[in-house]
Amino acid sequence: MANEPKETVKLEVFRWHPEKGGEPSFQSYEVPFHKDWVVLDALNHIKDTIDGSLTYRWSCRMGVCGSCGMMVNGVPKLTCAAFLRDYHPETIRVEPLANFPVERDLVINLEDFLKKLSSVYPWIHREKTDSLAQELRQTPKQLATFKQFSMCINCMLCYAACPIYGHGEDVIGPAALSLARRYNLDSRDQATEKRKDVVYSEHGIWDCTFVGECSTVCPKHVDPAGAIQQSKVEATNEFMLGPFYPRGKR
């Protein structure tokens, strides 16, 4: 075809079908190089025209759903936002997100992440005595305190970048802890005390050594490391000042 690009780019893609046995390996593919293509476009091209057995997750292609997170040349990325032109003419290696069990090819098991996420009650919790008709308003100033932490799309890039999570199966992890912070800062929420057992635990905020890679790779600039440090300050103040102030008066 006249409009087909003359240049190509090479992808080395992680492959593993556990039902077939054997060890994981990498398979090389040559795909057309388009300056406006992202890695996800290249994977779709492979699946559609070269190898239909390639397995991976994706949905929106707009950096909103968070489902297409993978390791691209060793760095956690949303493949819908990783342009081929940023790597061309070098080979691009695509792997499943680090620190997670692999289901097949580029698909990871989400069970541990979802368990950790649910443990911090990542929703607005109100006491049952509230009227269902009650309107709970937020001022712009109140919204500003937690808006940054509310931008998380659960892409799990921060977990793939976190060396602490990679070496400790009990670690709650950055996304869950930043979302806990988001709801603790929300004036409409009443579950701060319920979250403390998890957030203030040994494997919660105190496991974090402030490497900061979670914030570096976050595609939405949530700054999980910042959220965790805020929670550490709050927990320390509470521990130090608690004996001198009645609950709720600090």
N, C-alpha and C positions, 0 to 999 in steps of 0.2 A: 504493500500500500504506500502511496506517495507521501502520506502524512506520518508514516511510522518513523520514529527517531532512529538515527544510525547508531547512537551510543547505547550501551547497555550497562547495567550495574549488577554485580554479583551479590547474592544473599546466601549466607550459610545459616540454615534454619535447623533448630533443635528438633529431632524426631525421636519419638518413643511410643510404641504401641504395646503396652504391657501384656495385652492378651496374646500377643505373638511371641512373647519371651524375648530373650536377648537383652543387650545393653543399649542405653541411649546413644545416639550418634548425631552427626550433623550431615545434612544433605545440601548440596550446592545447587542454586538455580540462577540462571541468567534472565533478567527481566529488562524490558525497555526502560531507558532513562528519560523521564520527563521532569523538568524543573519544578513543576507544580504537584508532583506526586509525593505522597508520604509513604512511610514504610507499610502502613496498612493497605494502601493501594497496591503496592508490590505483592503483599501476601494474597490479596484478593485476586490479582492477576495470576499468581501461581495456582491458586485453588481453582479458578475458573478455566484456565487454559492449559495448565501443565500437569498438576497433580491434585486431583479432587480429594485425596485422602488426608491432606494437610488439615489439622484441627487447631482452631484458636477461637477466642471470643472477640466479638465486636458488636456494636449496635448503632450508635448515633453518628459516628464519624465527625463529631463537632466538639469534642472535649468536654462533654457534659455527663455522659453515662458512666465513665470511668472503667468500662469493661475491657478495653484494649491495651491495658498496661502490660508491658513486656520489657525484658532487658535488651537494649539496643547497644551493641558494642560495650556491654558490661555496665550500662547505666540504665536505671529504671526510667522508662519513658511511656507516655501515651503514644502509641504508634500512629494515631490519627493526627499527631502534631509533630512528628519527627520527619522532616523533609529529606528526601533522598539527596537533594543538592548539598545538604550539610555534611554528607559522608562521601559522595562521589569524588573521585573515581575509586576510592578504597572499597574493599569488601565490607559488607554490613553483616554482622553476626546477630541473629535474633534468637533469644532464649526465653523460657518462661521466667516469671518474676522469681528472684532469689528468695530464699528462706521459707518457701512453701512446698508442700508435696506436689508432685506432678501427676495429673490424671492421665493426660495423653498429649503428646506434642507440646504445644504452647499453652495448654489449659492447666491451671493450678486448682488445687482443692481449697475451697473457701471456708471450710467448716470451722477451723480454729479462729480465723478472723471474725466470723460472724458471732461466734461464742464470746469472744473478748468484747466485741462491740455491744452486744446486748447486755453484758454485765454492768455497764455504766448507765443503764437506763437512758439511751439517747433520744429522749422525747420529753416534751413538757408534761410534767406530772403535777396534777392538782388534787387536793384533798376531796373526798367524796361529798363533803358538806357544801361545796360550791354549787351554786345554782347553775343549771345547764344554760340558762339564758344570760348569764353574766358575761359582759363584754370586757375583755382584758386588753387594754390599750398599752402601746409602747410609745414613748417619746423618741424623737430622733437621737437624743443624747443617750437614752437607754439602749437603743438599737446599736449605736456605735460601739458600745463596750464589748459586744460579742459578735458583731457582723462578720468580721474577718474569720473567726473560727467556725462560722456557720456555712462557709463556702465549700467544705469538704464534699467530694463526690465519691468517697469510698473506693478510690482507684487502687489503693494498697501500695502505691509506689514508695510511700514512706516506710512501710514495713520491709520492703525489699532492700531499702537503703540503710536500715537500722542494724548496726552490728550487735546491739544488745538483744534485740528480738531474735536475731539469727543464732544466738548461742544460749537462749533460755526459753524453753517452751511455756513457762508460766508467765512470761512478760506480757503485760496488758497491751503495750504498744502505743505509738504516737497518735494514730487517727482516733482511737477510742478515747484516749485521755484528752485530746483537744476538743472532742465533741462533748465530753463530760464538762470541760471548762465552759464551753459555749452555753450549755443549759444551766450550769451553776450561776452564770452571770445574767441569765434571763430573769427579769423581775417577775415574770408570770409563773415561773417554775417553783415547786416546793419539795424537790427531791434531793437537795444538797446533802442532807444527813444520810440518806439511803446510799448515796454514791461514795461516801467517805470510806467505807470498808474496803472498796476496791481501789479508789483513786489514791488514798493515803497508805495503801498496803506496801509491803516490801517489794512486790512485783508491779506496783503502780508507778507513781511519779519518782519514787526513790531508786528505782532501777535505772532511770535515765542518767547518763553521764554527760549529757549536753554536747554530744558530738556535732549535732546540728544538721546532719545529712538529710534528715526527714524534711526539714524546711527547705533545704537546697533543691530537692527534687520535686517538691510539691507543685503541680501545674496550676494550682489556684491560689498560691501564695497564702495558704492558711497559717503557716508558721506554727506547726505542732510543737516545736522545741520551745517557742515563746510561751505557748499555753501551759506547757508542763512546768516551766520555771515560775510562772505566775502562781500556779497551784502550790508549788513548793514554798514560795514566800507566804502564801496564805496559811498553809499548814503549819509552818514554823511560827508565825505570829499567833496562831490559835493555841499552839502548844505552850508558847512562852507567856502569853497574856491571859490565857484561859483561867488560871486560878484567881486572877485579880478582877475579872469582869464577869458579870452574869451573862449567861447565854443570850445572844441576840442583842447585847448592848455595846458591842465593840464597834 
